[in-house]
Amino acid sequence: MQEWLLDIEEGKVGGLNNNEGLIEVPNDLLIADSLDPISDLIDFVYPSILQNFKNPNFFQERAILAPKNNVVEGINDRLMSMFPGDDMEYLSSDSIC
């Protein structure tokens, strides 16, 4: 998988189609035949998440990448619903108010 990701980064995989890159994902990286692929993805990337969520190193070594913000938001919402306690939202600004 690492070689495939490096090939993508170097532009060796896929071709252009209407100014968009088309990349074929190998079958062994696909989540097929699943009733809940997002949960399966979370379980794969973050095994034993409830036992490790307080360990910052656990998250530094893992990531789920998604092509669109709405997919990212859906995955984040699913992850946040798994953790005990209330959600906290912290706002920031790039300029002085």
C-alpha positions as a Markdown table, in Angstrom:
| # | Residue | x | y | z |
|---|---|---|---|---|
| 1 | Met | 0.0 | 0.0 | 0.0 |
| 2 | Gln | 2.8 | 2.4 | 0.8 |
| 3 | Glu | 4.2 | 2.1 | -2.7 |
| 4 | Trp | 0.8 | 2.7 | -4.2 |
| 5 | Leu | 0.3 | 5.9 | -2.1 |
| 6 | Leu | 3.8 | 7.1 | -3.1 |
| 7 | Asp | 2.9 | 6.5 | -6.8 |
| 8 | Ile | -0.2 | 8.6 | -6.4 |
| 9 | Glu | 1.8 | 11.4 | -4.8 |
| 10 | Glu | 4.3 | 11.3 | -7.6 |
| 11 | Gly | 1.5 | 11.3 | -10.3 |
| 12 | Lys | 2.4 | 7.8 | -11.5 |
| 13 | Val | -1.2 | 6.5 | -11.0 |
| 14 | Gly | -4.3 | 7.5 | -12.8 |
| 15 | Gly | -4.9 | 9.7 | -15.8 |
| 16 | Leu | -6.6 | 13.0 | -16.5 |
| 17 | Asn | -10.3 | 13.0 | -17.4 |
| 18 | Asn | -11.8 | 16.5 | -17.7 |
| 19 | Asn | -9.1 | 18.0 | -15.5 |
| 20 | Glu | -9.8 | 15.4 | -12.7 |
| 21 | Gly | -7.5 | 12.6 | -11.8 |
| 22 | Leu | -8.9 | 9.1 | -12.0 |
| 23 | Ile | -7.3 | 6.6 | -9.7 |
| 24 | Glu | -8.2 | 3.0 | -9.4 |
| 25 | Val | -8.1 | 1.7 | -5.9 |
| 26 | Pro | -6.8 | -1.8 | -5.5 |
| 27 | Asn | -9.5 | -4.3 | -4.4 |
| 28 | Asp | -7.6 | -5.2 | -1.2 |
| 29 | Leu | -8.0 | -1.6 | 0.0 |
| 30 | Leu | -11.8 | -1.5 | -0.6 |
| 31 | Ile | -14.4 | -2.2 | 2.0 |
| 32 | Ala | -16.8 | -4.5 | 0.1 |
| 33 | Asp | -19.8 | -6.5 | 1.2 |
| 34 | Ser | -20.4 | -4.5 | 4.4 |
| 35 | Leu | -23.6 | -3.3 | 5.9 |
| 36 | Asp | -21.8 | -0.4 | 7.6 |
| 37 | Pro | -18.6 | 0.5 | 5.8 |
| 38 | Ile | -17.9 | 3.6 | 7.9 |
| 39 | Ser | -17.9 | 1.5 | 11.1 |
| 40 | Asp | -15.7 | -1.1 | 9.5 |
| 41 | Leu | -13.3 | 1.7 | 8.4 |
| 42 | Ile | -13.2 | 3.2 | 11.9 |
| 43 | Asp | -12.7 | -0.3 | 13.4 |
| 44 | Phe | -9.8 | -0.9 | 11.0 |
| 45 | Val | -8.0 | 2.4 | 11.4 |
| 46 | Tyr | -8.8 | 2.8 | 15.1 |
| 47 | Pro | -8.8 | -0.6 | 16.7 |
| 48 | Ser | -9.8 | -0.6 | 20.4 |
| 49 | Ile | -10.6 | 3.1 | 20.1 |
| 50 | Leu | -12.5 | 3.2 | 23.4 |
| 51 | Gln | -9.6 | 1.8 | 25.3 |
| 52 | Asn | -7.1 | 4.2 | 23.6 |
| 53 | Phe | -8.9 | 7.5 | 23.0 |
| 54 | Lys | -7.1 | 9.2 | 25.8 |
| 55 | Asn | -3.7 | 8.2 | 24.4 |
| 56 | Pro | -2.5 | 11.0 | 22.0 |
| 57 | Asn | 0.0 | 8.7 | 20.3 |
| 58 | Phe | -2.9 | 6.5 | 19.3 |
| 59 | Phe | -4.2 | 9.2 | 17.0 |
| 60 | Gln | -0.9 | 10.6 | 15.8 |
| 61 | Glu | -0.2 | 7.3 | 14.1 |
| 62 | Arg | -3.6 | 7.0 | 12.3 |
| 63 | Ala | -5.8 | 9.0 | 9.9 |
| 64 | Ile | -8.8 | 8.5 | 7.7 |
| 65 | Leu | -8.6 | 10.6 | 4.5 |
| 66 | Ala | -11.7 | 11.5 | 2.6 |
| 67 | Pro | -12.3 | 13.3 | -0.7 |
| 68 | Lys | -15.0 | 15.7 | 0.4 |
| 69 | Asn | -15.8 | 17.7 | 3.5 |
| 70 | Asn | -19.3 | 16.2 | 3.9 |
| 71 | Val | -17.7 | 12.7 | 4.1 |
| 72 | Val | -15.2 | 14.0 | 6.7 |
| 73 | Glu | -18.0 | 15.5 | 8.7 |
| 74 | Gly | -19.9 | 12.2 | 8.7 |
| 75 | Ile | -16.9 | 10.2 | 9.8 |
| 76 | Asn | -16.1 | 12.8 | 12.5 |
| 77 | Asp | -19.8 | 12.7 | 13.7 |
| 78 | Arg | -19.7 | 8.9 | 14.0 |
| 79 | Leu | -16.4 | 9.0 | 15.9 |
| 80 | Met | -17.6 | 11.7 | 18.3 |
| 81 | Ser | -20.7 | 9.8 | 19.0 |
| 82 | Met | -18.6 | 6.9 | 20.3 |
| 83 | Phe | -16.8 | 8.8 | 23.0 |
| 84 | Pro | -18.2 | 9.2 | 26.5 |
| 85 | Gly | -19.1 | 12.7 | 27.7 |
| 86 | Asp | -20.4 | 15.8 | 26.1 |
| 87 | Asp | -19.1 | 17.3 | 22.8 |
| 88 | Met | -17.1 | 20.5 | 23.1 |
| 89 | Glu | -16.6 | 22.9 | 20.2 |
| 90 | Tyr | -13.7 | 25.4 | 20.2 |
| 91 | Leu | -13.8 | 28.3 | 17.8 |
| 92 | Ser | -10.8 | 30.1 | 16.4 |
| 93 | Ser | -10.2 | 33.0 | 14.1 |
| 94 | Asp | -7.5 | 33.8 | 11.6 |
| 95 | Ser | -7.8 | 37.6 | 12.1 |
| 96 | Ile | -8.1 | 40.0 | 15.0 |
| 97 | Cys | -11.7 | 40.9 | 15.8 |
